[in-house]
Amino acid sequence: MMGILYSEDDGPMMCFNAAKSWQFGWYSSRQQIFNAGDGIWSGRLIGQVDMKNANANTDDKVLIKLNTGTSTDYYAMLRPFSVQGFFTQFGYAAGCYNPALSLYYYLTINRGMKKEEFSRVIEKVLHVGIVGFHMSVII
């Protein structure tokens, strides 16, 4: 299961990964088993939120199980993109800039680091680290 476990029975809402969705039998009318030895799978994978979309065909799949012929199988499903989630995640990224700013003040005021040296060495790493991490979580 993705997310955090809570002690409440009625909340908060959580999402389940593809393997758990398969195990629970969700989207059973839109599932397909594909054997790895069969070659390339051909079809259209849609998100569960698109199942009732007017553009969704009855042949579209929400969940695919890849039988590998070993003890490990793989499951695939699309995560719906949420504009709200996108901006929420960037809100978290903005919060990570507060410690970066604190680090800047600490190094320039307390440790005497030159502003130019901080910009040249540390600032780029902080930007790439903060933005890169949050972009990877969004995707």
Secondary structure, DSSP 8 states (H G I E B T S, - for coil): --S---S-SS-------HHHHHHHTTTGGGEEEEEGGG----S-B--GGGTTSTT--TT-BSEEEEE-SSS--EEE------HHHHHHHHHHHHHHHHHHHHHHHIIIIIS---HHHHIIIIIHHHHHHHHHHHHHHH-
